[in-house]
Amino acid sequence: TPLFPSTFTGYVWSDLGQDVFDNWGYFYIYLPKKYTYHAIDFGWNINNADGVTNKTQMVANGNVFEIQHGWAVQGVFRLSVTLLEGNELFQVGMGGNMGCDSYCQLNEFAAYYTVSGRQARLSCIKSKQIGTTSEDFFVCAVPHCVASAKRASLSASRDGDYLSAFTAPLDGVTLYFSKRQNVADWIAFDTELTQT
């Protein structure tokens, strides 16, 4: 199981407004067969206008990945990682300091959606600081293969203020991040549109 590597460097959100966290992200691809972590290359700009998707490619241990990212709508960041060349399943992970002063609460939950008549599972986590709703933070994962979406595809662990999240081994996944609002229903609708 990949966990957030303490010496890892990568892109982080320093705050995301309203003190949601203190440096969280460090987004990476983990290759289980090689036991290697690779910082996700977001290219030159991660914070374009709402609705603008950036696209880059990166190579990790001979595997070629396509990275698509951007604010899908106001308040919802979408990150898609697809294996273009290679045959190795991978995991996407992220983590950092939630800044909740030891008042963190972590919940995992699921929502369901239908793609081409087949039911799929949307795996989500919610991190919150007890006593406030302004610091609620949600992450949801949608495997690109509908067959893979029948089981949980996102897990998380917490150690004090530190939250690590990572996907199951997949050949492609889209992650959604939002603060304050549980947007699982919107994600399910977005997924039905993009996967049909």
C-alpha positions in Angstrom: 0.0 0.0 0.0 1.5 3.3 -1.0 1.7 5.9 1.7 2.7 9.5 1.5 6.5 9.6 1.4 7.8 12.0 3.9 10.6 13.3 1.7 8.5 13.6 -1.4 8.3 16.9 -3.4 5.5 17.8 -5.8 2.8 20.4 -6.4 0.8 21.4 -3.3 -2.2 23.6 -2.5 -0.9 25.8 0.3 -4.4 26.7 1.7 -7.2 26.5 -0.9 -8.9 29.4 0.9 -10.5 29.4 4.4 -7.6 27.5 5.8 -8.8 24.1 4.4 -5.3 22.8 4.9 -1.6 23.7 5.3 0.3 22.4 2.2 -1.7 19.4 0.8 -1.2 17.6 -2.5 2.2 16.3 -3.4 0.4 14.4 -6.2 2.2 11.3 -7.4 2.0 8.2 -9.5 3.0 5.0 -7.7 4.1 2.0 -9.7 3.5 -1.1 -7.4 5.7 -3.5 -9.4 8.7 -1.1 -9.3 7.9 0.4 -5.8 8.6 3.8 -7.2 6.9 7.2 -6.7 6.8 9.8 -9.5 5.7 13.4 -9.0 2.8 14.3 -11.4 3.8 16.8 -14.0 1.1 19.5 -14.1 2.9 21.5 -16.8 3.2 25.2 -16.5 -0.2 26.1 -15.1 -2.4 24.3 -12.6 -4.8 27.2 -11.8 -6.4 28.3 -15.1 -9.9 29.6 -15.3 -12.9 27.4 -14.5 -13.7 25.0 -17.4 -10.2 25.1 -18.9 -8.5 21.7 -19.0 -4.7 21.5 -19.2 -3.1 18.4 -20.8 0.5 17.2 -20.4 2.3 13.9 -20.7 5.0 12.4 -18.5 7.1 9.2 -18.5 7.7 7.0 -15.5 9.8 3.8 -15.7 9.1 3.6 -19.4 5.3 4.1 -19.0 3.7 7.1 -20.8 0.9 8.9 -18.9 -1.5 11.6 -20.0 -2.3 14.1 -17.3 -5.4 16.3 -17.7 -6.3 18.8 -15.0 -8.2 21.9 -14.3 -11.2 23.4 -12.4 -14.1 21.6 -14.1 -16.5 24.2 -12.6 -16.1 26.7 -9.8 -14.9 24.8 -6.7 -14.3 21.4 -8.3 -10.8 20.5 -9.4 -10.5 17.5 -11.8 -7.4 15.4 -12.3 -7.3 12.6 -14.8 -4.4 10.2 -15.2 -4.4 7.8 -18.1 -1.8 5.2 -19.1 -1.1 5.8 -22.8 1.9 3.4 -23.3 2.9 0.5 -21.1 1.0 -2.3 -19.4 1.6 -1.6 -15.8 -1.3 -0.8 -13.4 -0.6 2.3 -11.3 -1.9 4.2 -8.3 -2.4 7.9 -7.8 -1.7 9.2 -4.4 -1.6 12.5 -2.6 -1.3 13.8 1.0 -0.2 16.5 3.4 -1.1 18.5 6.4 -4.8 19.2 6.9 -4.0 21.9 9.5 -6.9 20.8 11.7 -5.0 21.1 15.0 -5.7 17.4 15.9 -9.5 17.9 15.4 -9.6 15.9 12.2 -12.3 13.5 11.2 -12.1 11.2 8.2 -14.9 9.4 6.5 -15.0 7.1 3.5 -18.3 6.8 1.5 -19.6 5.7 -1.8 -22.1 7.0 -4.4 -23.4 5.1 -7.4 -24.0 6.1 -11.0 -24.9 4.3 -14.2 -22.8 4.3 -17.4 -24.3 2.6 -20.5 -26.8 0.7 -18.3 -24.1 -0.6 -15.9 -23.9 0.5 -12.3 -20.5 1.8 -11.1 -19.2 3.0 -7.7 -17.9 6.4 -6.9 -15.4 6.1 -4.0 -15.1 9.2 -1.9 -13.4 10.5 1.3 -14.4 13.4 3.4 -11.9 15.1 5.8 -13.2 17.7 8.2 -12.2 19.8 11.1 -14.6 19.1 13.9 -16.6 22.2 14.9 -16.6 23.9 11.4 -18.0 23.3 8.0 -15.6 25.7 6.2 -12.8 23.2 6.3 -14.7 20.2 4.9 -12.7 18.7 2.0 -13.8 15.9 -0.4 -11.9 13.7 -2.8 -13.7 11.3 -5.1 -12.3 8.7 -7.6 -13.7 7.4 -10.9 -11.8 4.5 -12.5 -11.8 4.8 -16.3 -12.7 1.2 -16.7 -16.3 0.7 -15.6 -15.6 -2.9 -14.5 -13.1 -1.6 -12.0 -15.6 0.8 -10.6 -17.6 -2.1 -9.0 -15.4 -2.0 -5.9 -13.8 0.7 -3.8 -11.1 2.6 -5.7 -10.0 5.2 -3.2 -8.6 4.7 0.3 -7.2 7.1 2.9 -5.3 7.1 6.1 -4.8 9.8 8.8 -1.9 10.3 11.2 -2.7 13.3 13.4 -3.2 16.3 11.0 -1.7 14.4 8.1 -4.1 12.9 5.5 -2.9 10.5 2.8 -5.2 9.2 0.0 -4.5 6.8 -2.8 -6.3 4.9 -5.5 -6.4 1.1 -6.1 -4.1 -0.1 -8.9 -5.8 1.0 -12.1 -5.1 1.8 -15.8 -6.7 5.2 -15.6 -8.6 7.3 -13.0 -10.2 10.7 -12.7 -10.1 12.4 -9.3 -12.3 15.2 -8.1 -11.5 17.6 -5.3 -13.8 20.1 -3.6 -14.0 22.0 -0.4 -17.1 22.5 1.7 -19.5 20.9 -0.7 -20.2 17.2 -1.2 -20.4 17.1 -5.0 -20.7 13.3 -5.5 -24.0 13.7 -7.4 -22.5 16.3 -9.7 -19.5 14.0 -10.3 -21.7 11.1 -11.1 -23.6 13.3 -13.6 -20.3 14.5 -15.1 -19.0 10.9 -15.3 -22.1 9.7 -17.1 -21.6 12.5 -19.7 -17.9 11.9 -20.2 -17.9 8.1 -20.2 -20.9 7.4 -22.5 
